[in-house]
């Protein structure tokens, strides 16, 4: 990621318990690291400091070389869990969520994370 401004995407989980969100975040983290051959930073953060969970939001920081693999991983997650996964920018703008996101192609996901 040298010489370029890395992208940051937040993957949150709605309509599930904190424990389930934590499990999903951990599972997706492993999948993203696998897809990108460890070329990204993937960390879980707490959505609220008042909870005792390990983190229910997955933060992905990546450069251009990993963007296609990240898009593929997001595509898989959105297809599998359309009403649970919410993808946001660092600023909090929702990129994908709900049934509409389940119909996105990998190319559409890639375009949305590169804006």
MDAnalysis code that builds the backbone (N, CA, C; Angstrom):
import MDAnalysis as mda
import numpy as np

u = mda.Universe.empty(345, n_residues=115, atom_resindex=np.repeat(np.arange(115), 3), trajectory=True)
u.add_TopologyAttr("name", ["N", "CA", "C"] * 115)
u.add_TopologyAttr("resid", np.arange(1, 116))
u.add_TopologyAttr("resname", ["UNK", "UNK", "UNK", "UNK", "UNK", "UNK", "UNK", "UNK", "UNK", "UNK", "UNK", "UNK", "UNK", "UNK", "UNK", "UNK", "UNK", "UNK", "UNK", "UNK", "UNK", "UNK", "UNK", "UNK", "UNK", "UNK", "UNK", "UNK", "UNK", "UNK", "UNK", "UNK", "UNK", "UNK", "UNK", "UNK", "UNK", "UNK", "UNK", "UNK", "UNK", "UNK", "UNK", "UNK", "UNK", "UNK", "UNK", "UNK", "UNK", "UNK", "UNK", "UNK", "UNK", "UNK", "UNK", "UNK", "UNK", "UNK", "UNK", "UNK", "UNK", "UNK", "UNK", "UNK", "UNK", "UNK", "UNK", "UNK", "UNK", "UNK", "UNK", "UNK", "UNK", "UNK", "UNK", "UNK", "UNK", "UNK", "UNK", "UNK", "UNK", "UNK", "UNK", "UNK", "UNK", "UNK", "UNK", "UNK", "UNK", "UNK", "UNK", "UNK", "UNK", "UNK", "UNK", "UNK", "UNK", "UNK", "UNK", "UNK", "UNK", "UNK", "UNK", "UNK", "UNK", "UNK", "UNK", "UNK", "UNK", "UNK", "UNK", "UNK", "UNK", "UNK", "UNK"])
u.atoms.positions = np.array([
    [0.817, -1.185, 0.000],
    [0.000, 0.000, 0.000],
    [0.868, 1.260, 0.000],
    [2.148, 1.142, -0.308],
    [3.022, 2.297, -0.293],
    [2.710, 3.214, -1.469],
    [2.731, 4.530, -1.198],
    [2.519, 5.499, -2.250],
    [1.064, 5.781, -2.586],
    [0.150, 5.051, -2.076],
    [-1.259, 5.283, -2.362],
    [-2.032, 5.432, -1.061],
    [-3.168, 6.082, -1.167],
    [-4.020, 6.231, 0.003],
    [-4.856, 4.964, 0.125],
    [-4.724, 4.241, 1.226],
    [-5.485, 2.997, 1.361],
    [-6.977, 3.272, 1.532],
    [-7.773, 2.332, 1.077],
    [-9.221, 2.406, 1.255],
    [-9.572, 1.760, 2.594],
    [-10.645, 2.253, 3.188],
    [-11.118, 1.673, 4.447],
    [-12.613, 1.417, 4.337],
    [-12.999, 0.182, 4.581],
    [-14.395, -0.245, 4.525],
    [-14.765, -0.832, 5.881],
    [-15.965, -0.512, 6.354],
    [-16.472, -1.073, 7.610],
    [-17.608, -2.031, 7.276],
    [-17.537, -3.235, 7.818],
    [-18.576, -4.239, 7.617],
    [-19.249, -4.468, 8.965],
    [-20.506, -4.062, 9.050],
    [-21.274, -4.207, 10.287],
    [-22.330, -5.289, 10.099],
    [-22.887, -5.743, 11.204],
    [-23.870, -6.820, 11.181],
    [-25.105, -6.384, 11.954],
    [-26.244, -6.365, 11.292],
    [-27.499, -5.939, 11.909],
    [-28.427, -7.129, 12.102],
    [-29.376, -6.949, 12.995],
    [-30.430, -7.951, 13.233],
    [-29.908, -9.261, 13.811],
    [-28.739, -9.208, 14.463],
    [-28.192, -10.383, 15.146],
    [-27.652, -9.933, 16.503],
    [-27.463, -10.888, 17.404],
    [-26.904, -10.572, 18.716],
    [-25.440, -10.150, 18.573],
    [-24.912, -9.515, 19.606],
    [-23.502, -9.125, 19.608],
    [-22.597, -10.348, 19.475],
    [-22.979, -11.430, 20.122],
    [-22.171, -12.657, 20.042],
    [-22.144, -13.191, 18.611],
    [-23.286, -13.181, 17.943],
    [-23.353, -13.655, 16.558],
    [-22.601, -12.696, 15.630],
    [-22.733, -11.398, 15.854],
    [-22.012, -10.415, 15.044],
    [-20.504, -10.598, 15.201],
    [-20.068, -10.878, 16.418],
    [-18.654, -11.121, 16.669],
    [-18.173, -12.356, 15.913],
    [-18.975, -13.415, 15.941],
    [-18.625, -14.644, 15.236],
    [-18.558, -14.402, 13.723],
    [-19.527, -13.668, 13.194],
    [-19.548, -13.361, 11.759],
    [-18.353, -12.498, 11.369],
    [-18.027, -11.503, 12.197],
    [-16.879, -10.635, 11.920],
    [-15.586, -11.443, 11.885],
    [-15.426, -12.342, 12.830],
    [-14.222, -13.170, 12.880],
    [-14.139, -14.095, 11.667],
    [-15.262, -14.679, 11.295],
    [-15.303, -15.570, 10.141],
    [-14.974, -14.812, 8.854],
    [-15.567, -13.640, 8.680],
    [-15.290, -12.844, 7.478],
    [-13.855, -12.343, 7.458],
    [-13.332, -11.990, 8.611],
    [-11.942, -11.548, 8.696],
    [-11.014, -12.630, 8.149],
    [-11.224, -13.858, 8.583],
    [-10.406, -14.973, 8.095],
    [-10.561, -15.155, 6.592],
    [-11.790, -15.014, 6.094],
    [-12.041, -15.174, 4.650],
    [-11.349, -14.076, 3.848],
    [-11.417, -12.826, 4.316],
    [-10.758, -11.736, 3.600],
    [-9.250, -11.901, 3.595],
    [-8.684, -12.319, 4.700],
    [-7.235, -12.539, 4.744],
    [-6.829, -13.660, 3.789],
    [-7.668, -14.679, 3.693],
    [-7.417, -15.781, 2.766],
    [-7.522, -15.313, 1.315],
    [-8.580, -14.573, 0.987],
    [-8.798, -14.104, -0.389],
    [-7.709, -13.152, -0.861],
    [-7.204, -12.341, 0.055],
    [-6.225, -11.322, -0.324],
    [-4.793, -11.751, -0.067],
    [-4.609, -12.980, 0.342],
    [-3.272, -13.493, 0.654],
    [-2.562, -12.570, 1.643],
    [-3.307, -12.153, 2.668],
    [-2.793, -11.325, 3.760],
    [-2.393, -9.912, 3.322],
    [-2.899, -9.418, 2.176],
    [-2.516, -8.101, 1.672],
    [-3.383, -6.968, 2.225],
    [-4.169, -7.241, 3.232],
    [-5.007, -6.211, 3.821],
    [-4.807, -6.188, 5.331],
    [-5.283, -5.124, 5.946],
    [-5.384, -5.076, 7.400],
    [-6.849, -5.342, 7.708],
    [-7.117, -6.283, 8.567],
    [-8.493, -6.617, 8.946],
    [-8.564, -6.690, 10.460],
    [-9.374, -5.820, 11.035],
    [-9.496, -5.767, 12.492],
    [-10.956, -5.634, 12.880],
    [-11.295, -6.155, 14.035],
    [-12.640, -5.959, 14.547],
    [-12.604, -4.849, 15.590],
    [-13.652, -4.031, 15.569],
    [-13.783, -2.960, 16.544],
    [-15.160, -3.046, 17.186],
    [-15.274, -2.468, 18.344],
    [-16.566, -2.424, 19.029],
    [-17.426, -1.335, 18.402],
    [-18.698, -1.635, 18.233],
    [-19.609, -0.599, 17.742],
    [-20.041, 0.304, 18.888],
    [-19.874, -0.182, 20.106],
    [-20.202, 0.596, 21.299],
    [-19.219, 0.233, 22.408],
    [-18.661, 1.227, 23.055],
    [-17.707, 0.971, 24.135],
    [-18.378, 0.432, 25.399],
    [-19.705, 0.491, 25.440],
    [-20.417, 0.019, 26.637],
    [-20.660, -1.488, 26.633],
    [-20.305, -2.159, 25.545],
    [-20.521, -3.601, 25.481],
    [-19.260, -4.347, 25.886],
    [-19.420, -5.634, 26.188],
    [-18.280, -6.436, 26.619],
    [-17.811, -7.400, 25.525],
    [-18.286, -7.193, 24.297],
    [-17.884, -8.081, 23.205],
    [-16.482, -7.724, 22.722],
    [-15.923, -8.579, 21.881],
    [-14.587, -8.363, 21.330],
    [-14.605, -7.439, 20.124],
    [-15.756, -7.186, 19.576],
    [-15.883, -6.328, 18.402],
    [-16.883, -6.908, 17.426],
    [-17.775, -6.059, 16.969],
    [-18.827, -6.542, 16.075],
    [-18.780, -5.883, 14.707],
    [-17.809, -5.029, 14.478],
    [-17.636, -4.400, 13.172],
    [-16.258, -4.770, 12.648],
    [-16.218, -5.205, 11.412],
    [-14.958, -5.567, 10.772],
    [-14.475, -4.379, 9.949],
    [-13.243, -3.946, 10.184],
    [-12.656, -2.835, 9.444],
    [-11.586, -3.401, 8.516],
    [-11.729, -3.105, 7.233],
    [-10.787, -3.572, 6.219],
    [-10.045, -2.370, 5.653],
    [-8.727, -2.420, 5.656],
    [-7.899, -1.373, 5.068],
    [-7.057, -2.053, 3.991],
    [-7.152, -1.527, 2.765],
    [-6.498, -2.217, 1.648],
    [-6.125, -1.237, 0.548],
    [-5.206, -1.678, -0.283],
    [-4.781, -0.902, -1.437],
    [-5.376, -1.476, -2.709],
    [-5.060, -0.849, -3.812],
    [-5.600, -1.240, -5.118],
    [-5.361, -2.705, -5.459],
    [-4.184, -3.279, -5.193],
    [-3.964, -4.683, -5.559],
    [-4.954, -5.659, -4.906],
    [-5.461, -5.319, -3.742],
    [-6.377, -6.221, -3.027],
    [-7.848, -5.903, -3.284],
    [-8.142, -4.843, -4.029],
    [-9.528, -4.390, -4.194],
    [-10.437, -5.448, -4.820],
    [-9.976, -6.156, -5.810],
    [-10.821, -7.168, -6.462],
    [-11.129, -8.301, -5.490],
    [-10.134, -8.737, -4.731],
    [-10.368, -9.812, -3.756],
    [-11.319, -9.345, -2.655],
    [-11.181, -8.096, -2.212],
    [-12.098, -7.557, -1.205],
    [-13.510, -7.506, -1.764],
    [-13.654, -7.059, -3.009],
    [-14.977, -7.012, -3.652],
    [-15.590, -8.403, -3.733],
    [-14.779, -9.398, -4.058],
    [-15.279, -10.774, -4.127],
    [-15.760, -11.246, -2.753],
    [-15.002, -10.945, -1.706],
    [-15.402, -11.331, -0.357],
    [-16.674, -10.631, 0.091],
    [-16.788, -9.337, -0.232],
    [-18.013, -8.609, 0.100],
    [-19.202, -9.162, -0.665],
    [-18.990, -9.472, -1.933],
    [-20.035, -10.076, -2.767],
    [-20.543, -11.371, -2.128],
    [-19.615, -12.221, -1.707],
    [-19.996, -13.492, -1.069],
    [-20.808, -13.242, 0.207],
    [-20.355, -12.298, 1.024],
    [-21.039, -12.002, 2.281],
    [-22.429, -11.427, 2.032],
    [-22.534, -10.528, 1.064],
    [-23.829, -9.906, 0.763],
    [-24.815, -10.920, 0.194],
    [-24.341, -11.861, -0.584],
    [-25.205, -12.920, -1.131],
    [-25.698, -13.844, -0.029],
    [-24.803, -14.178, 0.878],
    [-25.112, -15.150, 1.924],
    [-25.928, -14.540, 3.063],
    [-25.673, -13.283, 3.381],
    [-26.294, -12.636, 4.539],
    [-26.835, -11.250, 4.175],
    [-27.743, -11.157, 3.199],
    [-28.141, -9.843, 2.682],
    [-28.816, -8.918, 3.690],
    [-29.548, -9.438, 4.622],
    [-30.251, -8.583, 5.584],
    [-29.495, -8.443, 6.899],
    [-28.252, -8.882, 6.903],
    [-27.418, -8.792, 8.105],
    [-26.192, -7.920, 7.854],
    [-25.552, -8.087, 6.707],
    [-24.314, -7.363, 6.396],
    [-24.624, -5.954, 5.893],
    [-23.926, -4.975, 6.477],
    [-24.010, -3.585, 6.033],
    [-22.584, -3.112, 5.783],
    [-22.313, -2.664, 4.560],
    [-20.978, -2.207, 4.184],
    [-21.008, -0.683, 4.126],
    [-20.046, -0.063, 4.845],
    [-19.996, 1.398, 4.922],
    [-18.588, 1.901, 4.628],
    [-18.518, 3.174, 4.243],
    [-17.227, 3.828, 4.111],
    [-16.730, 4.205, 5.499],
    [-15.513, 4.670, 5.575],
    [-14.934, 5.142, 6.844],
    [-15.793, 6.260, 7.442],
    [-16.403, 7.069, 6.566],
    [-17.220, 8.193, 7.015],
    [-18.627, 7.776, 7.432],
    [-19.004, 6.526, 7.176],
    [-20.306, 6.031, 7.579],
    [-21.350, 5.966, 6.472],
    [-20.968, 6.319, 5.257],
    [-21.890, 6.227, 4.133],
    [-22.124, 4.762, 3.793],
    [-23.396, 4.358, 3.727],
    [-23.723, 2.969, 3.412],
    [-23.467, 2.723, 1.930],
    [-22.672, 1.716, 1.648],
    [-22.357, 1.318, 0.279],
    [-23.309, 0.214, -0.171],
    [-23.583, -0.727, 0.723],
    [-24.423, -1.876, 0.366],
    [-25.074, -2.453, 1.604],
    [-26.359, -2.782, 1.476],
    [-27.073, -3.473, 2.547],
    [-28.419, -3.940, 2.016],
    [-29.002, -4.900, 2.705],
    [-30.351, -5.356, 2.382],
    [-30.468, -6.181, 1.113],
    [-31.712, -6.401, 0.708],
    [-31.989, -7.244, -0.452],
    [-31.368, -6.706, -1.736],
    [-31.335, -5.390, -1.892],
    [-30.739, -4.807, -3.090],
    [-29.276, -5.165, -3.219],
    [-28.576, -5.208, -2.106],
    [-27.153, -5.556, -2.123],
    [-26.939, -7.004, -2.535],
    [-27.900, -7.863, -2.224],
    [-27.775, -9.279, -2.583],
    [-27.775, -9.472, -4.092],
    [-28.283, -8.483, -4.820],
    [-28.350, -8.580, -6.279],
    [-27.173, -7.910, -6.980],
    [-26.247, -7.359, -6.208],
    [-25.082, -6.698, -6.800],
    [-24.116, -7.732, -7.378],
    [-23.476, -7.368, -8.480],
    [-22.439, -8.222, -9.051],
    [-21.100, -7.868, -8.401],
    [-20.105, -8.704, -8.596],
    [-18.769, -8.417, -8.067],
    [-18.286, -7.081, -8.635],
    [-18.546, -6.848, -9.911],
    [-18.140, -5.598, -10.566],
    [-18.798, -4.387, -9.892],
    [-20.077, -4.486, -9.566],
    [-20.785, -3.394, -8.893],
    [-20.223, -3.158, -7.495],
    [-19.926, -4.235, -6.797],
    [-19.332, -4.105, -5.461],
    [-17.959, -3.426, -5.580],
    [-17.172, -3.856, -6.544],
    [-15.848, -3.265, -6.774],
    [-15.972, -1.765, -7.040],
    [-16.900, -1.390, -7.916],
    [-17.091, 0.033, -8.218],
    [-17.492, 0.814, -6.969],
    [-18.334, 0.237, -6.140],
    [-18.805, 0.955, -4.948],
    [-17.708, 1.144, -3.912],
    [-16.770, 0.222, -3.807],
    [-15.706, 0.386, -2.809],
    [-14.553, 1.240, -3.333],
    [-14.539, 1.503, -4.632],
    [-13.463, 2.313, -5.194],
    [-13.826, 3.791, -5.319],
    [-15.031, 4.161, -4.948],
    [-15.460, 5.570, -5.043],
    [-14.793, 6.392, -3.972],
])
